[in-house]
Amino acid sequence: MNDASSIKRKRNDENRQSQAGTGLARRTKEDVRVIAITSGKGGVGKTNISANLAYSMSHAGKRVLVLDADMGLANLDVILGLTPKYNINHVLLGEKSLSEVIVPGPGNMKILPSASGIAALAELSRGQKLYLFNELNDLNEEFDFMLIDTAAGITANVMYFNMAAKEIIIVISPEPTSLTDAYALIKLLYQGHDEKRIMLLANMVSNAEEAMQVYQKVGRATEHFLGLKVEYLGYILRDDKVGDAVRRQKPFTEIYPQARASQCINAIAKKIYSDTNCIYNKGSIKFFSDAMFHKDR
C-alpha cells in the first residue's frame, strides 16, 4: 500500500473512532445483497445487463450501487453516457474516498466507476483488494443491493470479485463458445473456491424455448460432471432496441420501457428483489474484507 493510502486509512480510522465516541457510528450493513454479474466469454452483454438491472431495481425503489469491476477496461460509464472525473484508481492511490468517487446514474442508481487503459488495474494486488473492500465497508450511504459488474473470463481479478459476492449471475448466450466458457467458469468457482449460489441468465435469445435449451446445455453438464445444480434466472430476448440504446448511451429500460428486452429485465429484477430465500448477512458489504482476508492468507 502506498504512503497516500496509509495516510487515508489512518484518517478513516480516526474518523470511525470519533464517530463511535459520539454515538454516531453507523450500523453494520448486514442487509446488503451483493451480486456478481459475470461471464466466461466477452461480448454476451454482461455490462449492459448490469446497467439495466440496476436501473430497473432503482426504478422500483431499491437503493442500488453498481461497482464496475472490469479493472483496466471499464465501460459501464460509457454505456450510461457518464463522464466521471474520478474513479477507483484515485481511491487506490489514496487521493479520493469512495464517497467522492461514486456518481449518480440514470434513475436513482449510483455508480462506482473504474478506469480504462490503466494496466496496473488489470491485476490488483492483495493489498489493493483488501483496501478497496475496507473502503466499501466504510461507505456512509446505505444500499439494498450492490451489483458487481466483473470482467469476462477467469483471471484473478474476476475470481476475486466473484468470491466477494454470495450470489453470482453468469450471463450466457446461444453461442457454443459462450456455453463452454461458462462451464469452465462454473467449474473453477465450484471446485477452486467455496460453493456459491450460481444463477444462469440467457441473453440474446429468440424465445423462451431457446433460452431453456441454452440453460439446459450448461445445467446438465454441471450436474453430471460437477454434481452441482445451477439455477435458471431467466432470459432476455434479442431486441434491436438494445443496440440502439447502447449507441445513445442510455439504458434501454429507460428509453424503451415497453421493449421486449425491457420487459425481460424488469421480470428478472423483480425475481431478484422479491427473493426471500437468500441469506443476507452472507452477502453483505461488511462480509467482504473479513472473508477475503481469510481466503487470501
PABA-866237 format. One line per 3 residues: their letters; for each residue x, y, z of N, C-alpha, C. Coordinates in steps of 0.02 Angstrom, whole numbers, padded with zeros to 5 digits. Layout:
A	X/Y/Z/X/Y/Z/X/Y/Z | ... $
***
This chain:
MND	00042/-00059/00000/00000/00000/00000/00044/00062/00000 | 00029/00113/-00040/00072/00171/-00043/00061/00217/00016 | 00105/00268/00023/00101/00313/00080/00035/00350/00082 $
ASS	00010/00371/00023/-00054/00407/00020/-00110/00364/00047 | -00110/00300/00030/-00162/00255/00054/-00157/00245/00130 | -00095/00242/00155/-00086/00234/00227/-00112/00294/00265 $
IKR	-00099/00353/00238/-00125/00414/00269/-00201/00415/00267 | -00228/00394/00211/-00301/00392/00203/-00332/00343/00253 | -00300/00284/00261/-00325/00234/00308/-00324/00261/00379 $
KRN	-00269/00294/00398/-00263/00322/00465/-00317/00373/00479 | -00331/00416/00429/-00382/00467/00438/-00451/00435/00445 | -00465/00383/00406/-00529/00348/00412/-00536/00315/00480 $
DEN	-00482/00284/00505/-00485/00253/00571/-00500/00304/00625 | -00468/00362/00619/-00480/00415/00668/-00552/00438/00665 | -00580/00444/00605/-00649/00466/00597/-00697/00416/00628 $
RQS	-00684/00350/00617/-00727/00299/00645/-00725/00299/00721 | -00665/00309/00749/-00659/00312/00822/-00697/00371/00850 | -00692/00427/00814/-00728/00487/00836/-00803/00478/00834 $
QAG	-00828/00445/00781/-00899/00433/00775/-00923/00385/00829 | -00883/00334/00844/-00902/00286/00896/-00907/00321/00963 | -00861/00367/00975/-00861/00401/01040/-00920/00447/01048 $
TGL	-00948/00472/00993/-01004/00518/00997/-01070/00484/00984 | -01068/00418/00976/-01131/00381/00965/-01156/00387/00894 | -01113/00408/00847/-01135/00418/00778/-01113/00362/00732 $
ARR	-01082/00311/00760/-01059/00256/00718/-01118/00224/00683 | -01107/00206/00619/-01161/00176/00580/-01171/00103/00597 | -01230/00079/00583/-01244/00008/00596/-01207/-00035/00546 $
TKE	-01197/-00097/00562/-01166/-00144/00517/-01213/-00157/00458 | -01185/-00158/00398/-01226/-00165/00338/-01238/-00238/00323 | -01280/-00270/00361/-01290/-00341/00352/-01350/-00358/00307 $
DVR	-01382/-00307/00281/-01440/-00320/00239/-01428/-00302/00166 | -01365/-00291/00147/-01349/-00275/00078/-01337/-00339/00040 | -01373/-00349/-00014/-01362/-00408/-00056/-01311/-00390/-00110 $
VIA	-01257/-00427/-00110/-01202/-00416/-00157/-01204/-00471/-00211 | -01215/-00450/-00273/-01224/-00497/-00328/-01173/-00482/-00382 | -01133/-00532/-00399/-01086/-00525/-00454/-01120/-00544/-00519 $
ITS	-01110/-00504/-00570/-01135/-00519/-00637/-01074/-00530/-00681 | -01067/-00590/-00705/-01004/-00610/-00737/-01018/-00653/-00798 | -00965/-00673/-00833/-00972/-00717/-00891/-00905/-00749/-00906 $
GKG	-00908/-00807/-00937/-00847/-00840/-00957/-00819/-00810/-01021 | -00863/-00783/-01062/-00844/-00755/-01127/-00866/-00682/-01132 | -00825/-00642/-01164/-00844/-00572/-01176/-00895/-00567/-01233 $
GVG	-00928/-00511/-01238/-00974/-00499/-01292/-01043/-00529/-01283 | -01060/-00550/-01222/-01126/-00579/-01210/-01175/-00529/-01180 | -01154/-00466/-01172/-01199/-00414/-01148/-01200/-00406/-01073 $
KTN	-01149/-00429/-01039/-01148/-00429/-00965/-01153/-00359/-00935 | -01113/-00313/-00960/-01113/-00245/-00932/-01180/-00209/-00945 | -01207/-00220/-01004/-01272/-00190/-01021/-01326/-00218/-00975 $
ISA	-01322/-00282/-00960/-01370/-00312/-00914/-01362/-00283/-00844 | -01300/-00275/-00822/-01288/-00245/-00756/-01320/-00176/-00751 | -01308/-00135/-00802/-01334/-00067/-00802/-01410/-00066/-00801 $
NLA	-01441/-00109/-00841/-01514/-00108/-00845/-01548/-00142/-00786 | -01516/-00193/-00757/-01543/-00221/-00695/-01542/-00168/-00640 | -01488/-00130/-00636/-01482/-00077/-00586/-01536/-00025/-00596 $
YSM	-01547/-00006/-00660/-01598/00044/-00673/-01667/00019/-00654 | -01682/-00044/-00673/-01748/-00072/-00657/-01759/-00077/-00582 | -01708/-00099/-00545/-01713/-00104/-00473/-01722/-00036/-00440 $
SHA	-01682/00013/-00462/-01687/00079/-00432/-01754/00111/-00449 | -01780/00097/-00509/-01845/00123/-00529/-01900/00094/-00485 | -01887/00034/-00458/-01935/00001/-00413/-01926/00022/-00341 $
GKR	-01882/00070/-00330/-01873/00097/-00262/-01816/00066/-00223 | -01776/00023/-00255/-01720/-00007/-00220/-01658/00038/-00225 | -01618/00037/-00172/-01557/00077/-00171/-01500/00033/-00198 $
VLV	-01475/00053/-00256/-01428/00009/-00293/-01362/00045/-00307 | -01308/00010/-00292/-01241/00033/-00311/-01212/-00018/-00360 | -01186/00007/-00416/-01153/-00037/-00464/-01078/-00024/-00462 $
LDA	-01041/-00077/-00448/-00968/-00073/-00448/-00942/-00098/-00515 | -00908/-00055/-00552/-00878/-00075/-00614/-00811/-00109/-00597 | -00812/-00175/-00597/-00752/-00214/-00578/-00714/-00240/-00638 $
DMG	-00728/-00213/-00696/-00688/-00230/-00756/-00627/-00184/-00756 | -00582/-00197/-00710/-00525/-00153/-00699/-00480/-00150/-00761 | -00464/-00090/-00782/-00420/-00080/-00839/-00456/-00074/-00905 $
LAN	-00516/-00103/-00910/-00555/-00099/-00973/-00627/-00081/-00957 | -00636/-00034/-00912/-00703/-00016/-00889/-00743/00017/-00945 | -00809/00001/-00948/-00851/00035/-00998/-00922/00045/-00973 $
LDV	-00935/00033/-00909/-01002/00044/-00882/-01021/00117/-00890 | -00975/00162/-00876/-00989/00234/-00882/-01004/00253/-00954 | -00972/00220/-01002/-00983/00235/-01073/-01054/00214/-01093 $
ILG	-01075/00155/-01071/-01142/00130/-01086/-01195/00177/-01059 | -01181/00207/-01001/-01230/00251/-00968/-01221/00324/-00987 | -01172/00339/-01029/-01163/00408/-01050/-01135/00453/-00996 $
LTP	-01095/00425/-00951/-01067/00463/-00895/-00994/00480/-00909 | -00972/00536/-00881/-00901/00555/-00886/-00875/00572/-00817 | -00866/00522/-00775/-00843/00534/-00707/-00773/00564/-00705 $
KYN	-00764/00611/-00659/-00699/00644/-00653/-00649/00600/-00617 | -00674/00559/-00570/-00630/00516/-00531/-00655/00443/-00537 | -00611/00397/-00519/-00628/00326/-00522/-00592/00287/-00468 $
INH	-00598/00221/-00470/-00570/00178/-00419/-00494/00188/-00412 | -00461/00204/-00467/-00389/00214/-00464/-00370/00269/-00416 | -00411/00323/-00414/-00398/00378/-00368/-00406/00356/-00295 $
VLL	-00452/00308/-00284/-00461/00280/-00217/-00401/00239/-00196 | -00378/00196/-00242/-00321/00153/-00227/-00257/00193/-00217 | -00253/00251/-00248/-00195/00295/-00238/-00201/00336/-00174 $
GEK	-00258/00332/-00141/-00268/00369/-00080/-00285/00442/-00091 | -00303/00459/-00153/-00317/00529/-00170/-00389/00549/-00156 | -00435/00499/-00161/-00506/00512/-00151/-00536/00456/-00110 $
SLS	-00591/00472/-00075/-00629/00420/-00041/-00681/00393/-00090 | -00711/00336/-00073/-00762/00308/-00117/-00821/00355/-00124 | -00840/00387/-00070/-00897/00433/-00072/-00885/00491/-00120 $
EVI	-00822/00508/-00130/-00805/00563/-00176/-00802/00539/-00249 | -00796/00473/-00258/-00790/00444/-00325/-00858/00422/-00352 | -00902/00398/-00309/-00968/00374/-00330/-01007/00429/-00365 $
VPG	-01037/00413/-00421/-01075/00462/-00460/-01147/00438/-00469 | -01194/00485/-00474/-01263/00464/-00488/-01271/00442/-00560 | -01311/00389/-00569/-01325/00364/-00636/-01398/00376/-00653 $
PGN	-01422/00351/-00708/-01492/00359/-00728/-01538/00331/-00673 | -01595/00363/-00666/-01639/00344/-00612/-01608/00364/-00546 | -01611/00320/-00498/-01581/00335/-00433/-01521/00290/-00418 $
MKI	-01496/00254/-00469/-01439/00210/-00456/-01376/00251/-00445 | -01328/00219/-00412/-01263/00250/-00402/-01210/00206/-00435 | -01158/00238/-00461/-01106/00203/-00498/-01038/00215/-00465 $
LPS	-01001/00162/-00456/-00932/00167/-00433/-00889/00150/-00494 | -00865/00202/-00530/-00830/00191/-00593/-00759/00166/-00585 | -00737/00127/-00633/-00668/00106/-00636/-00635/00145/-00693 $
ASG	-00574/00125/-00710/-00537/00162/-00761/-00521/00116/-00820 | -00513/00146/-00878/-00496/00108/-00938/-00426/00129/-00961 | -00387/00080/-00981/-00321/00095/-01008/-00266/00101/-00956 $
IAA	-00280/00080/-00893/-00229/00081/-00841/-00210/00009/-00826 | -00151/-00011/-00851/-00131/-00081/-00847/-00125/-00106/-00775 | -00106/-00061/-00729/-00096/-00080/-00659/-00160/-00105/-00627 $
LAE	-00217/-00085/-00654/-00281/-00106/-00625/-00302/-00175/-00649 | -00271/-00199/-00702/-00292/-00263/-00731/-00282/-00321/-00682 | -00232/-00316/-00640/-00220/-00367/-00589/-00204/-00332/-00523 $
LSR	-00255/-00322/-00482/-00246/-00289/-00418/-00206/-00333/-00370 | -00165/-00301/-00329/-00128/-00339/-00279/-00175/-00357/-00221 | -00153/-00403/-00179/-00193/-00422/-00121/-00208/-00361/-00077 $
GQK	-00158/-00320/-00067/-00167/-00261/-00026/-00218/-00213/-00055 | -00216/-00204/-00121/-00263/-00159/-00154/-00335/-00185/-00147 | -00344/-00250/-00155/-00410/-00280/-00150/-00438/-00270/-00079 $
LYL	-00398/-00285/-00029/-00421/-00278/00040/-00435/-00205/00057 | -00394/-00160/00031/-00404/-00089/00043/-00469/-00066/00012 | -00483/-00089/-00050/-00545/-00070/-00083/-00605/-00095/-00045 $
FNE	-00604/-00158/-00022/-00660/-00186/00015/-00670/-00151/00082 | -00614/-00132/00114/-00620/-00095/00177/-00652/-00027/00166 | -00635/00004/00110/-00666/00068/00093/-00741/00059/00080 $
LND	-00759/00004/00049/-00830/-00010/00038/-00866/-00019/00105 | -00833/-00051/00152/-00863/-00059/00218/-00879/00008/00251 | -00838/00058/00235/-00843/00122/00268/-00889/00172/00233 $
LNE	-00923/00150/00181/-00968/00196/00146/-01022/00222/00193 | -01036/00286/00189/-01088/00316/00231/-01157/00301/00205 | -01164/00294/00140/-01230/00285/00110/-01254/00213/00117 $
EFD	-01318/00204/00128/-01348/00137/00135/-01375/00113/00068 | -01364/00049/00054/-01389/00019/-00008/-01426/-00046/00007 | -01472/-00063/-00037/-01506/-00127/-00033/-01469/-00180/-00074 $
FML	-01440/-00158/-00129/-01405/-00203/-00174/-01339/-00172/-00197 | -01289/-00214/-00203/-01229/-00196/-00240/-01221/-00246/-00297 | -01220/-00221/-00358/-01208/-00263/-00416/-01135/-00254/-00437 $
IDT	-01099/-00309/-00442/-01029/-00306/-00463/-01024/-00328/-00535 | -01008/-00281/-00579/-01000/-00297/-00650/-00928/-00317/-00661 | -00915/-00383/-00663/-00846/-00406/-00670/-00824/-00405/-00743 $
AAG	-00759/-00416/-00753/-00735/-00429/-00820/-00756/-00500/-00841 | -00747/-00516/-00903/-00761/-00584/-00927/-00699/-00627/-00916 | -00710/-00693/-00911/-00653/-00739/-00907/-00642/-00766/-00837 $
ITA	-00580/-00791/-00827/-00564/-00823/-00763/-00498/-00796/-00735 | -00485/-00732/-00746/-00425/-00702/-00719/-00431/-00695/-00643 | -00376/-00679/-00610/-00375/-00673/-00537/-00424/-00620/-00513 $
NVM	-00427/-00563/-00549/-00474/-00510/-00530/-00546/-00534/-00534 | -00562/-00568/-00588/-00631/-00592/-00598/-00650/-00640/-00542 | -00606/-00687/-00527/-00620/-00736/-00475/-00626/-00703/-00407 $
YFN	-00585/-00653/-00394/-00586/-00619/-00330/-00653/-00583/-00318 | -00676/-00547/-00368/-00739/-00511/-00360/-00798/-00559/-00358 | -00794/-00615/-00393/-00847/-00665/-00387/-00847/-00695/-00317 $
MAA	-00789/-00707/-00289/-00785/-00734/-00221/-00814/-00686/-00170 | -00810/-00621/-00185/-00835/-00571/-00138/-00911/-00571/-00132 | -00944/-00595/-00185/-01017/-00597/-00185/-01041/-00665/-00164 $
KEI	-01099/-00668/-00133/-01128/-00732/-00115/-01175/-00758/-00169 | -01198/-00713/-00211/-01241/-00732/-00267/-01206/-00714/-00332 | -01206/-00760/-00379/-01171/-00749/-00442/-01219/-00762/-00500 $
IIV	-01223/-00713/-00544/-01262/-00720/-00606/-01212/-00727/-00663 | -01215/-00784/-00698/-01173/-00794/-00756/-01215/-00784/-00819 | -01194/-00736/-00860/-01230/-00720/-00921/-01204/-00765/-00977 $
ISP	-01250/-00797/-01012/-01232/-00841/-01067/-01273/-00821/-01129 | -01248/-00840/-01187/-01284/-00829/-01250/-01287/-00896/-01286 | -01325/-00900/-01340/-01331/-00963/-01376/-01266/-00986/-01410 $
EPT	-01215/-00944/-01416/-01154/-00963/-01449/-01120/-01021/-01413 | -01096/-01071/-01448/-01063/-01129/-01417/-01004/-01109/-01372 | -00965/-01059/-01394/-00908/-01038/-01354/-00929/-01007/-01288 $
SLT	-00987/-00974/-01288/-01013/-00945/-01226/-01030/-01000/-01176 | -01058/-01054/-01201/-01079/-01110/-01158/-01018/-01147/-01129 | -00969/-01160/-01171/-00909/-01195/-01146/-00870/-01151/-01097 $
DAY	-00866/-01087/-01110/-00830/-01042/-01064/-00868/-01034/-00999 | -00935/-01034/-01003/-00975/-01029/-00942/-00964/-01091/-00898 | -00961/-01149/-00929/-00948/-01211/-00892/-00880/-01208/-00858 $
ALI	-00829/-01184/-00894/-00762/-01178/-00866/-00761/-01132/-00805 | -00798/-01077/-00810/-00802/-01029/-00755/-00836/-01061/-00695 | -00892/-01095/-00707/-00928/-01128/-00652/-00885/-01180/-00619 $
KLL	-00849/-01219/-00659/-00806/-01272/-00632/-00753/-01242/-00586 | -00723/-01187/-00606/-00671/-01156/-00565/-00701/-01126/-00502 | -00759/-01095/-00508/-00792/-01066/-00449/-00810/-01120/-00398 $
YQG	-00834/-01175/-00423/-00859/-01228/-00379/-00803/-01270/-00349 | -00755/-01290/-00391/-00702/-01334/-00367/-00644/-01297/-00336 | -00632/-01236/-00358/-00575/-01200/-00332/-00590/-01154/-00275 $
HDE	-00655/-01141/-00262/-00674/-01095/-00209/-00736/-01122/-00173 | -00758/-01085/-00124/-00817/-01107/-00086/-00878/-01111/-00131 | -00923/-01155/-00114/-00985/-01161/-00153/-01023/-01096/-00152 $
KRI	-01050/-01078/-00209/-01087/-01015/-00216/-01157/-01029/-00241 | -01197/-00978/-00235/-01262/-00980/-00268/-01251/-00954/-00339 | -01256/-00998/-00388/-01242/-00981/-00457/-01307/-00984/-00498 $
MLL	-01322/-00929/-00532/-01381/-00924/-00573/-01361/-00911/-00645 | -01397/-00940/-00692/-01383/-00929/-00763/-01437/-00884/-00794 | -01413/-00837/-00833/-01458/-00790/-00867/-01442/-00793/-00942 $
ANM	-01491/-00815/-00981/-01481/-00821/-01053/-01497/-00755/-01087 | -01449/-00729/-01125/-01458/-00665/-01159/-01458/-00675/-01235 | -01492/-00629/-01268/-01494/-00627/-01342/-01524/-00691/-01371 $
VSN	-01578/-00715/-01341/-01611/-00775/-01366/-01673/-00754/-01406 | -01695/-00800/-01449/-01753/-00785/-01492/-01819/-00794/-01456 | -01821/-00841/-01409/-01883/-00855/-01373/-01868/-00894/-01309 $
AEE	-01921/-00907/-01271/-01912/-00942/-01207/-01886/-01012/-01217 | -01906/-01044/-01271/-01884/-01113/-01284/-01808/-01116/-01296 | -01783/-01069/-01335/-01711/-01068/-01347/-01673/-01053/-01283 $
AMQ	-01700/-01009/-01242/-01669/-00992/-01178/-01663/-01054/-01134 | -01716/-01094/-01131/-01715/-01154/-01089/-01665/-01205/-01117 | -01660/-01210/-01182/-01612/-01256/-01213/-01540/-01235/-01195 $
VYQ	-01527/-01170/-01197/-01461/-01144/-01180/-01444/-01159/-01107 | -01492/-01147/-01063/-01482/-01161/-00992/-01470/-01236/-00981 | -01509/-01277/-01013/-01504/-01349/-01001/-01437/-01378/-01025 $
KVG	-01409/-01349/-01078/-01345/-01373/-01102/-01290/-01364/-01049 | -01291/-01306/-01016/-01242/-01293/-00963/-01262/-01329/-00899 | -01327/-01324/-00882/-01351/-01353/-00819/-01341/-01429/-00815 $
RAT	-01354/-01463/-00870/-01346/-01536/-00870/-01272/-01555/-00863 | -01228/-01516/-00894/-01156/-01530/-00890/-01131/-01520/-00819 | -01152/-01465/-00787/-01128/-01452/-00718/-01155/-01504/-00670 $
EHF	-01218/-01526/-00681/-01246/-01575/-00636/-01215/-01644/-00646 | -01200/-01661/-00708/-01171/-01727/-00723/-01098/-01732/-00703 | -01059/-01682/-00720/-00986/-01686/-00710/-00964/-01656/-00643 $
LGL	-01002/-01608/-00616/-00981/-01575/-00555/-01026/-01591/-00496 | -01085/-01619/-00510/-01132/-01632/-00456/-01161/-01567/-00428 | -01163/-01516/-00470/-01187/-01450/-00448/-01248/-01431/-00490 $
KVE	-01300/-01411/-00456/-01361/-01388/-00490/-01361/-01312/-00490 | -01358/-01283/-00549/-01361/-01210/-00555/-01432/-01188/-00569 | -01449/-01129/-00546/-01517/-01104/-00552/-01529/-01070/-00619 $
YLG	-01590/-01071/-00641/-01610/-01036/-00702/-01644/-00971/-00682 | -01611/-00915/-00696/-01637/-00850/-00676/-01688/-00823/-00726 | -01676/-00836/-00790/-01722/-00809/-00840/-01685/-00794/-00904 $
YIL	-01716/-00753/-00946/-01688/-00739/-01012/-01704/-00668/-01034 | -01666/-00645/-01082/-01677/-00580/-01114/-01680/-00591/-01189 | -01735/-00571/-01219/-01745/-00581/-01290/-01701/-00536/-01332 $
RDD	-01682/-00561/-01390/-01645/-00520/-01437/-01690/-00463/-01459 | -01663/-00402/-01458/-01705/-00343/-01470/-01663/-00288/-01501 | -01684/-00261/-01557/-01648/-00207/-01591/-01643/-00144/-01548 $
KVG	-01691/-00136/-01503/-01691/-00077/-01460/-01630/-00075/-01414 | -01602/-00134/-01399/-01544/-00137/-01355/-01484/-00103/-01388 | -01470/-00121/-01451/-01415/-00091/-01487/-01424/-00017/-01497 $
DAV	-01485/00004/-01509/-01500/00075/-01518/-01486/00113/-01453 | -01506/00084/-01396/-01494/00117/-01332/-01419/00122/-01316 | -01381/00071/-01334/-01309/00073/-01323/-01278/00130/-01363 $
RRQ	-01299/00138/-01425/-01273/00193/-01467/-01292/00261/-01438 | -01350/00264/-01405/-01372/00326/-01375/-01346/00335/-01304 | -01311/00283/-01280/-01280/00283/-01213/-01333/00295/-01158 $
KPF	-01386/00257/-01164/-01440/00259/-01115/-01462/00188/-01099 | -01488/00174/-01039/-01516/00108/-01025/-01578/00097/-01069 | -01582/00039/-01100/-01641/00026/-01142/-01704/00022/-01100 $
TEI	-01698/00005/-01037/-01756/00004/-00992/-01782/00074/-00978 | -01740/00123/-00987/-01760/00193/-00975/-01794/00223/-01037 | -01763/00215/-01095/-01790/00249/-01154/-01839/00206/-01194 $
YPQ	-01838/00140/-01183/-01885/00096/-01216/-01917/00049/-01164 | -01955/00077/-01118/-01983/00036/-01063/-02030/-00019/-01086 | -02059/-00013/-01146/-02105/-00064/-01169/-02072/-00115/-01216 $
ARA	-02008/-00107/-01228/-01973/-00153/-01272/-01972/-00224/-01242 | -01964/-00273/-01285/-01963/-00343/-01262/-01907/-00355/-01212 | -01848/-00328/-01227/-01791/-00338/-01183/-01803/-00304/-01115 $
SQC	-01836/-00246/-01116/-01850/-00211/-01053/-01898/-00251/-01010 | -01948/-00280/-01040/-01995/-00321/-01002/-01960/-00381/-00971 | -01913/-00409/-01008/-01874/-00466/-00981/-01831/-00444/-00922 $
INA	-01797/-00388/-00929/-01755/-00362/-00875/-01796/-00347/-00813 | -01854/-00316/-00823/-01896/-00299/-00765/-01920/-00362/-00729 | -01936/-00414/-00767/-01958/-00476/-00737/-01901/-00508/-00696 $
IAK	-01839/-00505/-00722/-01782/-00533/-00687/-01766/-00492/-00625 | -01769/-00426/-00631/-01756/-00383/-00574/-01806/-00397/-00518 | -01869/-00404/-00535/-01921/-00418/-00485/-01909/-00486/-00453 $
KIY	-01888/-00534/-00492/-01873/-00601/-00465/-01817/-00597/-00414 | -01767/-00555/-00428/-01710/-00549/-00383/-01730/-00514/-00318 | -01761/-00455/-00323/-01775/-00418/-00261/-01835/-00446/-00223 $
SDT	-01873/-00491/-00255/-01929/-00523/-00219/-01907/-00589/-00186 | -01846/-00609/-00199/-01822/-00673/-00172/-01813/-00668/-00096 | -01847/-00710/-00060/-01843/-00709/00013/-01801/-00768/00039 $
NCI	-01771/-00806/-00005/-01733/-00865/00015/-01659/-00851/00026 | -01636/-00792/00005/-01565/-00777/00012/-01548/-00762/00084 | -01485/-00774/00102/-01461/-00760/00170/-01421/-00695/00166 $
YNK	-01450/-00641/00191/-01422/-00575/00181/-01352/-00567/00209 | -01341/-00589/00272/-01277/-00574/00302/-01220/-00616/00274 | -01234/-00660/00227/-01181/-00695/00193/-01163/-00661/00127 $
GSI	-01197/-00607/00112/-01180/-00570/00051/-01185/-00496/00063 | -01152/-00472/00114/-01156/-00402/00131/-01089/-00368/00119 | -01090/-00302/00116/-01029/-00265/00108/-00982/-00279/00166 $
KFF	-01009/-00285/00225/-00967/-00298/00284/-00933/-00366/00277 | -00963/-00412/00240/-00935/-00478/00232/-00871/-00477/00191 | -00864/-00427/00149/-00808/-00426/00102/-00740/-00436/00134 $
SDA	-00719/-00386/00174/-00650/-00385/00196/-00632/-00444/00240 | -00676/-00465/00285/-00662/-00522/00328/-00654/-00586/00288 | -00702/-00598/00244/-00700/-00660/00204/-00639/-00660/00158 $
MFH	-00626/-00605/00125/-00571/-00603/00078/-00504/-00608/00114 | -00500/-00579/00174/-00438/-00583/00212/-00420/-00655/00229 | -00470/-00693/00252/-00457/-00761/00271/-00442/-00805/00210 $
KDR	-00476/-00792/00154/-00465/-00833/00094/-00398/-00817/00061 | -00373/-00756/00073/-00313/-00734/00037/-00249/-00747/00076 | -00255/-00775/00135/-00195/-00788/00176/-00153/-00844/00146 $
***
